[in-house]
């Protein structure tokens, strides 16, 4: 306040009208005005494009990258499990036919034949056990369209169903397992632990929906996440049909993927985002459920944790009622049906990251403003102050004249007016300097002419080397290269052009906004289409083509690509 009291606005105004602003004050005002204008423009653009807080876009970009890889992992893992299921079905079909042939039975004769059904389960036990060990699953099963008691009110079906007990890793080898469905004799003979919900036979609606499920050529099916009867668990099933020698469907087999195995398989964390929740979702009449890599989001038996999805700008809100998550989702095709692969953060985690982003933005703006202010002070002290000091040293006296409004410049012109007597001597010195500059210019021109001759000579030698190099190239490969340039897609041709421009793989990824695996994929397609095996061969053919184009194109005519 004391400092402000010492400043007289009227006095400053009178001084400005009488003397104008000094160079130091003008420079400081110009720099500060420029700084304020630039910061205002940056903030205006950030606000206009909705990116005032870039943290949100960084989060979404990170989720996009993870979602793409996660969706591919889901498709690859379930296709691999389907391959195990198909092999499992082939083994079971062979074993069933062998058992029926050895015992002189038809499949229809198994119904209500307890001894034969039990014997068949004992014969198939090793096949089920072996495939459960091989496949990345939490259980394996087969169900046949037969029963030992056809008089029950609810249709039951015979089969074996083995489940792992207390999974502790995504590798199921050597984990303990139990008999969930199957004959008591099978469990007793093989010294198995009986599941707490064990029953001799099982219920299924597979035989009612089998034809519709596999009508469009789907070679396997993936079920929604459902509650396993008589347990607290939820699981999905990868399954394929079983056929007899006539091609008729006699059963189904497959593997179980329960919530715990899903969590162990897909649990992940990001260095930038922290813990990330992955999910494979089902949708029924606008209500979603599914399996999650975190147990806190797994639906309970009564469906109390079902949730809804709402779109907002370029992300999704997953509303679980008591909690919300922010994330992305991508449709994936599994077994002839469409599911959604999703990746998300909790609302609290998302808000924390956004808050951190805002703090970083404010810190950057503050540092930029402080640095700019210090630069203004530095430039004023470093450049303006010495000029003022030198002018004061050179001034001898002042003369009346029309002022320009800048004290230092007015004084300088007054000083120059007193030195007119030295003008002739200065002109003579300038004339000598001019003559010296002309001589140096002539010498420089001679040096330029010599350099131009050397350049023309080197260029002719380069053309000769290019012609010699052409002889080393296999003409069939080069003609194939030329003919197939037009088969490149726009994206592939752009990458091809960037290689010709001398860009590295890292620079091409930055320019095109692609990732390393995507660039490798495009490189593979380019090499395959053009019949080349390396980037060196690509550049050699391209250089030869450019050389031939320059020779074939008349001077002044546009080249044809």
C-alpha positions as CSV (number, residue, x, y, z in Angstrom):
1,X,0.0,0.0,0.0
2,X,2.8,2.4,0.8
3,X,4.3,1.7,-2.6
4,X,1.0,2.5,-4.3
5,X,0.7,5.7,-2.3
6,X,4.1,6.9,-3.6
7,X,2.9,6.5,-7.2
8,X,1.1,9.6,-8.6
9,X,-1.0,8.7,-11.6
10,X,-1.4,12.4,-12.5
11,X,2.4,12.8,-12.3
12,X,3.0,9.8,-14.5
13,X,0.5,11.1,-17.0
14,X,2.1,14.5,-17.2
15,X,5.5,12.9,-17.6
16,X,4.2,10.7,-20.5
17,X,2.7,13.7,-22.3
18,X,5.9,15.7,-21.9
19,X,8.6,13.1,-22.5
20,X,6.9,9.9,-23.8
21,X,7.7,6.4,-22.6
22,X,11.2,5.2,-22.2
23,X,12.5,2.3,-24.2
24,X,12.7,0.1,-21.1
25,X,9.1,0.7,-20.3
26,X,8.0,0.2,-23.9
27,X,9.8,-3.1,-24.2
28,X,8.3,-4.3,-20.9
29,X,4.8,-3.3,-21.9
30,X,5.2,-5.0,-25.3
31,X,6.4,-8.2,-23.9
32,X,3.8,-8.4,-21.2
33,X,1.1,-7.5,-23.7
34,X,2.3,-10.3,-26.0
35,X,2.4,-12.8,-23.1
36,X,-1.1,-11.9,-22.0
37,X,-2.4,-12.2,-25.6
38,X,-0.8,-15.6,-26.1
39,X,-2.0,-17.0,-22.9
40,X,-5.5,-15.7,-23.6
41,X,-5.4,-17.3,-27.1
42,X,-4.2,-20.7,-25.7
43,X,-6.9,-20.7,-23.0
44,X,-9.6,-19.7,-25.6
45,X,-8.6,-22.5,-28.0
46,X,-8.4,-25.1,-25.1
47,X,-11.9,-24.0,-24.0
48,X,-13.3,-23.9,-27.6
49,X,-12.2,-27.5,-28.4
50,X,-13.2,-28.8,-25.0
51,X,-9.7,-29.8,-24.0
52,X,-9.1,-27.3,-21.2
53,X,-8.2,-30.3,-19.1
54,X,-6.2,-32.6,-21.3
55,X,-6.1,-35.3,-18.5
56,X,-9.5,-36.6,-19.6
57,X,-8.3,-37.2,-23.2
58,X,-5.1,-38.8,-21.9
59,X,-7.2,-41.2,-19.8
60,X,-9.4,-42.0,-22.8
61,X,-6.5,-42.6,-25.1
62,X,-4.9,-44.9,-22.5
63,X,-8.2,-46.8,-22.2
64,X,-8.5,-47.0,-26.0
65,X,-5.0,-48.6,-26.3
66,X,-5.7,-51.1,-23.5
67,X,-9.2,-51.9,-24.8
68,X,-7.9,-52.8,-28.3
69,X,-5.3,-55.3,-26.8
70,X,-7.8,-56.7,-24.3
71,X,-10.5,-57.3,-27.0
72,X,-7.9,-59.2,-29.2
73,X,-6.9,-61.3,-26.1
74,X,-10.5,-62.2,-25.4
75,X,-11.1,-63.3,-29.0
76,X,-7.8,-65.2,-29.1
77,X,-8.3,-67.0,-25.8
78,X,-11.9,-68.1,-26.4
79,X,-11.0,-69.3,-29.9
80,X,-8.2,-71.3,-28.4
81,X,-10.6,-72.7,-25.8
82,X,-13.1,-73.5,-28.6
83,X,-10.3,-75.5,-30.4
84,X,-9.8,-77.5,-27.2
85,X,-13.6,-78.1,-27.0
86,X,-13.7,-79.4,-30.6
87,X,-10.8,-81.7,-30.0
88,X,-12.6,-82.8,-26.7
89,X,-15.8,-83.6,-28.7
90,X,-13.9,-85.6,-31.3
91,X,-12.3,-87.8,-28.5
92,X,-15.7,-88.3,-26.8
93,X,-17.5,-89.2,-30.0
94,X,-14.9,-91.8,-30.8
95,X,-14.9,-93.2,-27.2
96,X,-18.7,-93.4,-27.1
97,X,-18.9,-95.3,-30.4
98,X,-16.2,-97.7,-29.2
99,X,-18.0,-98.4,-26.0
100,X,-21.3,-98.9,-27.7
101,X,-19.7,-101.2,-30.3
102,X,-17.9,-103.3,-27.7
103,X,-21.1,-103.8,-25.7
104,X,-23.3,-104.3,-28.7
105,X,-25.6,-101.4,-27.8
106,X,-27.3,-98.6,-29.7
107,X,-27.3,-95.2,-28.2
108,X,-31.1,-95.3,-27.7
109,X,-30.5,-98.4,-25.5
110,X,-28.8,-96.3,-22.9
111,X,-32.0,-94.8,-21.6
112,X,-33.0,-96.1,-18.2
113,X,-30.0,-98.6,-18.4
114,X,-28.2,-97.6,-15.2
115,X,-25.4,-100.2,-15.6
116,X,-24.6,-99.2,-19.2
117,X,-24.7,-95.4,-18.5
118,X,-22.4,-95.9,-15.5
119,X,-20.1,-98.0,-17.5
120,X,-20.0,-95.4,-20.2
121,X,-19.1,-92.7,-17.7
122,X,-16.3,-94.8,-16.3
123,X,-15.0,-95.3,-19.8
124,X,-15.1,-91.6,-20.6
125,X,-13.7,-90.3,-17.3
126,X,-10.0,-90.3,-18.4
127,X,-10.9,-88.3,-21.5
128,X,-12.8,-85.7,-19.5
129,X,-10.0,-85.5,-16.8
130,X,-7.2,-85.2,-19.5
131,X,-9.0,-82.4,-21.4
132,X,-9.7,-80.5,-18.2
133,X,-6.0,-80.5,-17.4
134,X,-5.1,-79.3,-20.9
135,X,-7.6,-76.5,-21.4
136,X,-7.4,-73.2,-19.6
137,X,-10.8,-73.6,-17.8
138,X,-12.3,-74.0,-14.3
139,X,-14.2,-77.2,-15.3
140,X,-15.0,-79.7,-18.0
141,X,-18.2,-81.6,-18.8
142,X,-20.2,-83.6,-21.3
143,X,-24.0,-84.2,-21.3
144,X,-25.7,-86.9,-23.3
145,X,-29.3,-87.0,-24.5
146,X,-30.1,-89.9,-22.3
147,X,-31.0,-90.6,-18.6
148,X,-31.2,-93.4,-16.1
149,X,-34.6,-92.1,-14.9
150,X,-37.0,-90.9,-17.7
151,X,-40.0,-90.6,-15.4
152,X,-38.9,-87.5,-13.5
153,X,-41.1,-84.4,-13.8
154,X,-38.1,-82.3,-14.9
155,X,-36.1,-83.9,-17.7
156,X,-32.6,-85.0,-16.5
157,X,-29.6,-85.9,-18.6
158,X,-26.6,-88.1,-18.0
159,X,-23.0,-87.0,-18.1
160,X,-19.9,-86.0,-16.2
161,X,-19.0,-82.6,-14.9
162,X,-15.6,-82.0,-13.1
163,X,-14.8,-78.7,-11.4
164,X,-11.6,-77.3,-9.9
165,X,-11.5,-76.6,-6.2
166,X,-10.1,-73.3,-4.9
167,X,-8.3,-71.9,-7.9
168,X,-5.3,-69.8,-7.0
169,X,-3.8,-69.0,-10.4
170,X,-4.7,-68.9,-14.1
171,X,-2.7,-72.1,-14.6
172,X,-5.0,-74.9,-13.7
173,X,-2.5,-77.7,-13.9
174,X,-2.3,-79.8,-10.7
175,X,-5.1,-78.0,-9.0
176,X,-7.5,-80.2,-6.9
177,X,-10.9,-81.0,-8.5
178,X,-14.2,-82.4,-7.5
179,X,-17.2,-84.3,-9.1
180,X,-20.0,-81.9,-9.6
181,X,-22.3,-84.1,-11.8
182,X,-21.9,-87.8,-12.5
183,X,-22.4,-91.3,-11.2
184,X,-21.5,-92.1,-7.6
185,X,-19.6,-95.1,-8.9
186,X,-17.3,-92.9,-11.0
187,X,-16.5,-90.7,-8.1
188,X,-15.9,-93.6,-5.7
189,X,-13.9,-95.6,-8.2
190,X,-11.5,-92.7,-9.0
191,X,-11.4,-91.5,-5.3
192,X,-12.9,-88.1,-6.2
193,X,-14.0,-85.4,-3.9
194,X,-17.8,-84.9,-4.2
195,X,-18.9,-81.3,-4.7
196,X,-21.2,-79.9,-2.1
197,X,-23.9,-79.5,-4.8
198,X,-23.3,-83.0,-6.3
199,X,-26.1,-84.7,-8.2
200,X,-26.1,-87.8,-10.3
201,X,-27.7,-86.2,-13.4
202,X,-28.1,-82.6,-14.7
203,X,-30.7,-80.3,-16.3
204,X,-30.0,-78.5,-19.6
205,X,-32.0,-76.7,-22.3
206,X,-29.2,-77.4,-24.9
207,X,-31.2,-80.0,-26.8
208,X,-34.1,-77.4,-27.2
209,X,-31.9,-74.7,-28.7
210,X,-29.1,-76.7,-30.4
211,X,-30.3,-76.4,-33.9
212,X,-30.8,-72.6,-33.7
213,X,-27.5,-72.1,-31.9
214,X,-25.4,-73.8,-34.6
215,X,-27.7,-73.0,-37.6
216,X,-25.4,-70.3,-39.1
217,X,-22.3,-72.5,-39.2
218,X,-20.9,-71.5,-35.8
219,X,-18.5,-74.2,-34.8
220,X,-18.8,-73.4,-31.1
221,X,-21.0,-71.4,-28.7
222,X,-20.3,-69.2,-25.7
223,X,-23.0,-68.8,-23.1
224,X,-23.8,-65.7,-21.1
225,X,-22.6,-65.5,-17.6
226,X,-25.0,-67.6,-15.5
227,X,-25.3,-68.9,-12.0
228,X,-24.1,-72.5,-11.5
229,X,-27.0,-74.4,-9.8
230,X,-26.4,-75.4,-6.1
231,X,-23.4,-73.1,-5.9
232,X,-22.5,-69.4,-5.3
233,X,-20.5,-69.3,-8.5
234,X,-21.2,-67.8,-11.9
235,X,-19.6,-69.0,-15.1
236,X,-19.6,-69.0,-18.9
237,X,-19.6,-72.2,-21.0
238,X,-17.7,-72.8,-24.2
239,X,-19.5,-75.8,-25.8
240,X,-19.8,-77.8,-29.0
241,X,-22.3,-80.6,-29.9
242,X,-21.6,-84.3,-29.9
243,X,-22.8,-86.4,-32.9
244,X,-23.3,-90.1,-33.7
245,X,-22.2,-91.8,-36.9
246,X,-25.3,-90.6,-38.6
247,X,-24.6,-87.0,-37.8
248,X,-27.5,-86.7,-35.3
249,X,-26.8,-84.6,-32.1
250,X,-26.6,-86.9,-29.1
251,X,-25.0,-84.5,-26.6
252,X,-22.8,-81.6,-25.8
253,X,-19.4,-81.1,-24.2
254,X,-17.3,-78.1,-23.3
255,X,-15.5,-76.1,-20.6
256,X,-16.5,-73.8,-17.8
257,X,-14.9,-70.4,-17.2
258,X,-16.0,-69.2,-13.8
259,X,-15.7,-65.6,-12.3
260,X,-12.6,-66.5,-10.3
261,X,-10.7,-67.9,-13.3
262,X,-11.7,-64.8,-15.3
263,X,-10.3,-62.5,-12.6
264,X,-7.1,-64.4,-12.4
265,X,-6.6,-64.4,-16.2
266,X,-7.4,-60.8,-17.0
267,X,-6.4,-58.8,-13.8
268,X,-4.3,-55.9,-15.0
269,X,-2.9,-52.5,-13.9
270,X,-1.6,-49.6,-15.9
271,X,1.4,-47.5,-14.9
272,X,-0.4,-44.3,-15.8
273,X,-4.0,-45.2,-14.7
274,X,-3.5,-47.6,-11.8
275,X,-5.8,-50.7,-11.4
276,X,-8.0,-51.2,-14.5
277,X,-11.1,-53.3,-14.6
278,X,-11.6,-55.6,-17.6
279,X,-15.0,-57.2,-18.4
280,X,-16.8,-59.4,-20.9
281,X,-20.4,-58.2,-20.9
282,X,-23.9,-59.5,-21.9
283,X,-26.9,-57.4,-22.5
284,X,-30.5,-58.4,-21.9
285,X,-33.2,-55.8,-22.6
286,X,-31.0,-52.9,-21.7
287,X,-29.7,-54.5,-18.5
288,X,-26.1,-55.6,-18.6
289,X,-24.1,-58.2,-16.6
290,X,-21.0,-60.1,-17.2
291,X,-17.6,-61.2,-15.8
292,X,-15.1,-58.8,-14.4
293,X,-11.4,-58.9,-13.5
294,X,-12.3,-57.5,-10.1
295,X,-14.5,-59.4,-7.7
296,X,-16.2,-56.2,-6.4
297,X,-18.2,-55.9,-9.7
298,X,-19.1,-59.6,-10.1
299,X,-22.9,-60.0,-10.1
300,X,-24.5,-61.8,-7.2
301,X,-26.8,-64.8,-7.5
302,X,-30.0,-62.6,-7.3
303,X,-28.7,-60.2,-10.0
304,X,-28.5,-57.3,-7.6
305,X,-25.3,-56.1,-9.2
306,X,-26.7,-55.9,-12.8
307,X,-25.9,-52.5,-14.3
308,X,-26.8,-50.1,-17.1
309,X,-24.6,-48.3,-19.6
310,X,-24.9,-44.7,-20.6
311,X,-23.0,-43.0,-23.4
312,X,-21.4,-39.6,-22.7
313,X,-19.2,-37.9,-25.4
314,X,-16.5,-40.4,-26.3
315,X,-16.8,-42.7,-23.2
316,X,-19.3,-44.8,-21.3
317,X,-20.7,-44.6,-17.8
318,X,-21.2,-48.0,-16.2
319,X,-23.8,-47.5,-13.4
320,X,-23.9,-50.3,-10.8
321,X,-26.3,-48.4,-8.5
322,X,-24.0,-47.9,-5.5
323,X,-21.0,-47.1,-7.7
324,X,-20.2,-45.8,-11.2
325,X,-17.3,-46.5,-13.5
326,X,-15.9,-44.6,-16.5
327,X,-14.6,-46.6,-19.5
328,X,-14.9,-47.9,-23.0
329,X,-16.4,-50.9,-24.7
330,X,-15.9,-52.7,-28.0
331,X,-18.1,-55.4,-29.6
332,X,-16.4,-58.8,-30.1
333,X,-17.8,-61.9,-32.0
334,X,-17.5,-65.1,-30.0
335,X,-19.1,-68.4,-31.1
336,X,-21.6,-66.8,-33.5
337,X,-22.8,-64.3,-30.9
338,X,-21.9,-60.7,-30.1
339,X,-20.5,-59.7,-26.7
340,X,-18.9,-56.5,-25.4
341,X,-15.3,-56.3,-24.2
342,X,-15.1,-53.4,-21.7
343,X,-12.3,-51.7,-19.8
344,X,-13.1,-49.1,-17.0
345,X,-12.0,-47.1,-14.0
346,X,-14.0,-46.4,-10.9
347,X,-15.5,-42.9,-10.7
348,X,-13.3,-42.0,-7.7
349,X,-10.2,-43.2,-9.6
350,X,-11.2,-41.2,-12.7
351,X,-11.9,-38.0,-10.7
352,X,-8.5,-38.3,-8.9
353,X,-6.7,-38.6,-12.3
354,X,-8.6,-35.6,-13.7
355,X,-7.8,-33.5,-10.6
356,X,-4.2,-34.4,-10.9
357,X,-4.3,-33.4,-14.6
358,X,-5.8,-30.0,-13.7
359,X,-3.2,-29.4,-11.1
360,X,-0.5,-30.1,-13.6
361,X,-2.1,-27.8,-16.2
362,X,-2.3,-25.0,-13.7
363,X,1.3,-25.6,-12.6
364,X,2.5,-25.5,-16.2
365,X,0.6,-22.2,-16.9
366,X,2.0,-20.6,-13.7
367,X,5.5,-21.7,-14.5
368,X,5.2,-20.4,-18.1
369,X,3.9,-17.0,-16.8
370,X,6.6,-16.7,-14.2
371,X,9.3,-17.6,-16.7
372,X,7.9,-15.1,-19.3
373,X,7.9,-12.4,-16.6
374,X,11.5,-13.2,-15.7
375,X,12.5,-13.1,-19.4
376,X,11.0,-9.6,-19.6
377,X,13.0,-8.4,-16.7
378,X,16.1,-10.1,-18.0
379,X,15.8,-8.6,-21.5
380,X,15.2,-5.1,-20.0
381,X,18.3,-5.3,-17.8
382,X,20.4,-7.1,-20.3
383,X,19.8,-5.2,-23.5
384,X,17.9,-1.9,-22.8
385,X,20.0,-0.7,-19.8
386,X,23.3,-0.9,-21.7
387,X,21.9,1.1,-24.6
388,X,20.7,3.8,-22.2
389,X,24.0,3.9,-20.5
390,X,25.9,4.2,-23.8
391,X,23.7,7.0,-25.0
392,X,24.3,8.9,-21.7
393,X,28.0,8.5,-22.3
394,X,27.9,9.8,-25.8
395,X,25.7,12.8,-25.3
396,X,27.4,16.1,-25.2
397,X,24.5,18.6,-25.1
398,X,20.9,18.9,-26.3
399,X,19.3,21.1,-29.0
400,X,15.7,22.1,-29.5
401,X,13.7,20.1,-32.0
402,X,10.5,18.2,-32.6
403,X,10.5,15.4,-30.1
404,X,9.5,11.8,-31.3
405,X,8.0,10.8,-27.9
406,X,10.9,8.5,-27.0
407,X,13.5,10.3,-24.9
408,X,16.5,8.2,-25.8
409,X,15.9,8.4,-29.6
410,X,15.3,12.2,-29.4
411,X,18.6,12.6,-27.6
412,X,20.3,10.4,-30.2
413,X,19.1,12.5,-33.1
414,X,20.3,15.6,-31.3
415,X,23.6,14.0,-30.9
416,X,23.9,13.0,-34.5
417,X,23.0,16.6,-35.6
418,X,26.1,17.8,-33.8
419,X,28.3,15.3,-35.7
420,X,27.5,16.4,-39.3
421,X,31.1,17.6,-39.7
422,X,32.2,13.9,-39.6
423,X,29.8,12.9,-42.3
424,X,32.3,13.0,-45.2
425,X,34.8,10.9,-43.5
426,X,32.2,8.3,-42.7
427,X,31.1,8.3,-46.4
428,X,34.7,7.6,-47.5
429,X,34.9,4.8,-45.1
430,X,31.6,3.4,-46.3
431,X,32.9,3.6,-49.9
432,X,36.0,1.6,-49.0
433,X,33.8,-0.9,-47.3
434,X,31.6,-1.1,-50.4
435,X,34.6,-1.8,-52.7
436,X,35.8,-4.4,-50.3
437,X,32.4,-6.1,-50.2
438,X,32.2,-6.1,-54.0
439,X,35.6,-7.8,-54.2
440,X,34.5,-10.4,-51.7
441,X,31.3,-10.9,-53.6
442,X,33.3,-11.6,-56.8
443,X,35.4,-14.1,-54.9
444,X,32.3,-15.7,-53.5
445,X,30.8,-15.9,-57.0
446,X,33.9,-17.6,-58.3
447,X,33.8,-20.1,-55.5
448,X,30.1,-20.7,-56.2
449,X,30.9,-21.4,-59.9
450,X,33.6,-23.9,-58.9
451,X,31.3,-25.6,-56.5
452,X,28.5,-25.8,-59.1
453,X,30.9,-27.5,-61.6
454,X,31.9,-30.0,-58.9
455,X,28.2,-30.6,-58.1
456,X,27.4,-31.2,-61.8
457,X,30.3,-33.6,-62.1
458,X,29.2,-35.5,-59.0
459,X,25.6,-35.7,-60.2
460,X,26.7,-37.2,-63.5
461,X,28.7,-39.8,-61.6
462,X,25.7,-40.5,-59.4
463,X,23.6,-41.1,-62.5
464,X,26.3,-43.5,-63.8
465,X,26.3,-45.4,-60.5
466,X,22.5,-45.5,-60.6
467,X,22.6,-47.1,-64.1
468,X,25.2,-49.6,-62.9
469,X,23.1,-50.4,-59.8
470,X,20.1,-51.0,-62.1
471,X,22.0,-53.8,-63.7
472,X,22.3,-55.5,-60.3
473,X,18.5,-55.5,-59.8
474,X,16.5,-58.5,-61.0
475,X,14.2,-57.1,-63.7
476,X,11.4,-59.5,-62.9
477,X,11.3,-58.4,-59.3
478,X,11.5,-54.7,-60.3
479,X,8.7,-55.1,-62.8
480,X,6.5,-56.9,-60.2
481,X,7.3,-54.0,-57.8
482,X,6.2,-51.4,-60.4
483,X,3.0,-53.3,-61.4
484,X,1.8,-53.7,-57.9
485,X,2.3,-50.2,-56.5
486,X,-1.3,-49.5,-57.5
487,X,-2.5,-52.3,-55.2
488,X,-1.4,-50.5,-52.1
489,X,-4.2,-49.1,-49.9
490,X,-4.1,-45.3,-49.2
491,X,-2.7,-46.0,-45.7
492,X,0.0,-48.4,-47.1
493,X,0.9,-45.9,-49.9
494,X,1.3,-43.2,-47.3
495,X,3.7,-45.3,-45.2
496,X,5.5,-46.2,-48.5
497,X,5.9,-42.5,-49.3
498,X,7.2,-41.7,-45.8
499,X,9.8,-44.4,-46.1
500,X,10.9,-42.8,-49.4
501,X,11.1,-39.5,-47.6
502,X,13.7,-41.0,-45.3
503,X,11.5,-41.3,-42.2
504,X,12.3,-43.8,-39.5
505,X,9.7,-46.3,-38.2
506,X,9.4,-44.2,-35.0
507,X,8.8,-41.0,-37.0
508,X,6.2,-42.8,-39.2
509,X,4.3,-44.0,-36.1
510,X,4.2,-40.4,-34.8
511,X,3.1,-39.0,-38.1
512,X,0.4,-41.6,-38.8
513,X,-0.7,-42.0,-35.2
514,X,-0.3,-45.8,-35.4
515,X,1.3,-48.3,-32.9
516,X,4.3,-50.5,-33.5
517,X,2.3,-53.7,-34.1
518,X,0.0,-51.8,-36.6
519,X,3.1,-50.5,-38.5
520,X,4.5,-54.0,-38.6
521,X,1.2,-55.2,-40.0
522,X,1.3,-52.6,-42.8
523,X,5.0,-53.3,-43.5
524,X,4.2,-57.0,-44.0
525,X,1.3,-56.1,-46.4
526,X,3.5,-53.7,-48.4
527,X,6.4,-56.2,-48.7
528,X,4.0,-59.0,-49.7
529,X,2.1,-56.9,-52.3
530,X,5.4,-55.5,-53.8
531,X,7.3,-58.8,-53.7
532,X,10.2,-57.4,-51.6
533,X,11.8,-58.7,-48.5
534,X,13.4,-55.7,-46.9
535,X,13.3,-52.0,-46.5
536,X,16.7,-51.7,-48.3
537,X,15.2,-53.5,-51.4
538,X,12.1,-51.2,-51.2
539,X,14.3,-48.0,-51.2
540,X,16.5,-49.4,-54.0
541,X,13.5,-50.1,-56.3
542,X,11.9,-46.8,-55.4
543,X,15.1,-44.9,-56.1
544,X,15.4,-46.6,-59.5
545,X,11.8,-45.8,-60.3
546,X,12.4,-42.1,-59.4
547,X,15.5,-42.0,-61.6
548,X,13.7,-43.5,-64.5
549,X,10.8,-41.1,-64.1
550,X,13.2,-38.1,-64.1
551,X,14.8,-39.4,-67.4
552,X,11.5,-40.2,-69.1
553,X,9.7,-36.9,-68.1
554,X,10.5,-34.0,-70.5
555,X,11.8,-30.8,-69.0
556,X,9.0,-28.6,-67.7
557,X,6.5,-31.4,-67.9
558,X,4.8,-32.8,-64.7
559,X,5.9,-36.2,-63.7
560,X,3.4,-39.1,-63.6
561,X,3.3,-41.1,-60.4
